[in-house]
Amino acid sequence: MKNTFKNSLILSTALFAGVLAIGSAFQQVKAEDGSDIPSVTIVAKRLNAEQKLAYDETQTAMQTVLVSAKRLSPEQKMAMDKEDQFERQQVAERELARKHVQG
């Protein structure tokens, strides 16, 4: 009777260790290459000094910011990259034109 219990205990322990080893082999490891850096765009109208003061006086409680996002598809990512590249090119061209006018 003792041998059966001992064998069951050893077999259960070995089975548990095997399940843990197999489970840990399939865990995903996230590569940290810097490509996962999220960006945030905040759009708001500019307040004048009187509006800022009035806003500050009305706000007495702690403020909460809710951030929500969705994962982009590869096509959406490529479209955003092209748009960013176009905007950077326009900024560079304006800067070059400004330097040309000044100098």
N, C-alpha and C positions, 0 to 999 in steps of 0.2 A: 504494500500500500504506500509506504514511504517512497519507494523508487518511482512509482507512477506519478505521484505528486511532484517529486523532484524533477522528473523528466518533463512533465507538463510545464512547470515553471521555467525551466531552461529553454524549452521550445518556444514558449510564449515570449520570453525576453529576447530571444534571437529573432523571432518574427517581428516584434516591435522595432528592434534595431534595424532590421532590413527595410521595413516600411519607412522609417525615418530617413535612411540613407537614400532610398529611391526617391522619396518626396523632395529631399534637398537637392537632388541632382537636376530636377526639372524647374527650379526656381529661376526666374528671369533676373538677370543682372543688368541694370541700367548703365549704359556707358555715359561718362561725363566728358563729352567733347565740346561742350559749350553751345551746342545747337538747340538745346531745350530751354533757352533763356526766353521767357515770355516778354512781350512788350505791351505797354498800356498807352492808349490814346485817350486823353481827357479833353472834351470840348465843352466850353462854357463861355457865356458872355462876360465881358469885363465890367466890373462894378466901379462906379465913381466913389469918391471918398465918403459922401453922405450915405450912399447905399451900403457901403461896408460898415459904417458905424451903426446904422439901423439894424443891419443883419446881426452884428456882434451883440447888440443889446437884447435882441429877441432870443438868442441862443444861450440857454442856461444849462441844458442837459448835455450829457456826453453824446457825441455824434457817432453814428455807425455808417461805415462804407460797405456796401454790398458789391462784390465783384463776381461777375458771372461770365463764362466764356464757353466756347464750344471748340472741339477739335476740328481743324481745317483739313480738307481733302488735299491730296498732292496737287490737284489742278488749281485749287484756290491758293495754295502756298506759292505756286509758280506765278500766278497772276499778281499776287501781292508783291513778290520779288521784282517782277517786271515794272510794276507801278513805282516801287521804291527806287529802282534804278533810274527810271525816267525822271522822277522828282530830283534825285541827286544830280543828274545830268543838267537839268534846268537850273538848279542852284549854282552849279559850277559855271555854266554859260553866263548867267547874270553877274556872277562875281568877276569873271573875265572881262565882260563888257564894261563893268563899273571901273575896273582897273585901267582899261583901255581909255576910257573917257577922262579919268583923273590924270593919267600919266602920259 
